């Protein structure tokens, strides 16, 4: 037995990015009695709830983890699910805490055995992982400028690009969408998709993202008008919280629908898969229940002939955990990657995978655990830390 001795939770203060958006990282660090250390990441890098997840990590650690065997992530998840009352049906704060602990336990298990997590999950299904690039379109208002940037990404080797055609005003400021879209923004979004398609040609997949910000009437019109530009998918075209509503919407458009970053656990995905609402699912490894639950979710999706592209909009530990899952599931579509965050988050680890991309692909990780080395000095300079045992 390799017992857990202590758990630290770090709130990393990131530099402001070009949008002045409030991003943060919540990192879980687990120590065993024999000196092995594992790391995981909560998937609440934006929005609200990150600081709440820190306290949940500490409660879970004190009540269900410290003193237990670190080599048993699935047993820990089962213990929490059946004993931590609100975990059944829990949302992103609780499940984000569970997910980060789960990642860190898998990291420890891999380090103890001297193997990458993917080997412990049955071995890699592929040698390279195809990526779709996100974040490349940040703060670009002009359709022509967006097309030029898309052309640069295609020349860099990316064969799939995702962007929100309605996220920015013509001057690059954020769109104040409240569920409705006026005619000017509709035309602007249409021009952006047209310019991107003309810039990259037919050899690059376009994935549209509406962030669940439109009402069905406006989203249906947008999807109908953009169909001629051959988008592969549209992500969260409407509020995706109701599987039945989303299934009815999906049946009325000709672009396949993707969603999943705000859906948690295999049970949570089941109605979306059973109803045919989603052609591709996007579980977040830092929110859905961790690596343990992500493998279960992928298996349920495969039974419904649905592919998986893990959601990843966090830090480099999140990326590493995603790559472990993406390498072993047979129904992988793509892996999401944000190579261009300018807020310093990649400095959290040595040799981040975001800097190892070659022609839109990443090689399957081979280092032990989730395949990272965390820079302790970075955490010392940039993080506020609490200790579960305090």
C-alpha positions, 0 to 999 in steps of 0.5 A: 500500500502507498498511503496518501500523506497530504494534499495541497491545492494551488490557486494560480494567479495568471497574467491578464490576457489580451481580452483582460479575461479572468482566468485562473488555474486550480492545481491539486498536488497529492503527496504519498508517504513514500515521497511520490507526488501527483498532480491534477487540474480542476477544469474551472479555469474560467467562469465562476466556481474555481475557489469553491472547488478548492474547499471541496478538494480539501474536504474530499481529501480529509474525509476520503483520501488521506491515509488511503491507498494512492494506487486506487483512483477508481476505488477512491471515486467509488468511495466518494460517489457513495459517501459524499452525499452531493456527489450523486448528481453533482455539478462542476464544483464538486465533480471538478474537485473529484476530477483533479484528485483522480488525475493526480492519483493516476499520475502517482500510479503511473510514476510508481509503475514507471509507465504512462497512464495510457499504458495502464489504461490498455495502451495507445490506439494510435501513435499521434493525436490529431488536434483541432486548434482553438484560441487562434481567433481571439479578439479578431473582428474583421472577417478578412483578418480572421481569414488571414489568421486562419490561413496562417494556422493552416500553413502551420499544419493544423487541419482543423480549426474552431472559432465562434463567428459571433463572439466579437464585435467588428472592433474586436471587443466581446459581443454582448449576446443575451440569447438574441442576435440582430441582423448585423451580427448575423451577417458579420458572422456569416462573412467570417465563416466565408472568409475562413473557408476561402482562406483555408480551402477544403482541406481544413475542417471548420468547427463552429462554436456558439457557446450556447449563447443563441436561442433556437430560432437564431441558431437555426438560421445561422446554421442554415446559412453557414451550411454552404461553407461545409462546417464539420460540427457546430458546438453548443449551438443553443443552451445544451442543458436539456437533452430533449430540447437539444435533440429536437434542435439537432434534428432540424439542422444539417450540421452535426452537433457537439457538446459536453464541457457542461455535462458530467459523468457517464450517467449525465451523457446517457440521455444525450446519446440515447436521444441522438442529440449529439454526434460528437461529445466533449467531456472535460477531463477536469470536470466530468469525473476525471480520467476514470470517468472519461474512459467510461463516458467514451465507452458509452459513446462508442456503444452509440457510435458517437465520437469523442473530442475531449474538451480542453481550455485549461492549463498544461496539466489538463492538456497532459491528462487529455492526451492520456485519454485521447491516446487510448479511446478508439472513438477519438475524433480530435483533441482540442488544444489552445497553443496561444494563451499569453497569460503564462500558464504554460510555464507551470510545467517543463516542456508543455505539450502545447510547445510540441505540436508538429503539423497539427499533431502531438505524439502520444506521451511516453513519460511516467504518469500523466507525463509532466514535470511541475515547476515548483518555483512557478507555483511558489511565485504565482499561486495561493496554496492551502493544505487539506490537512491544516 
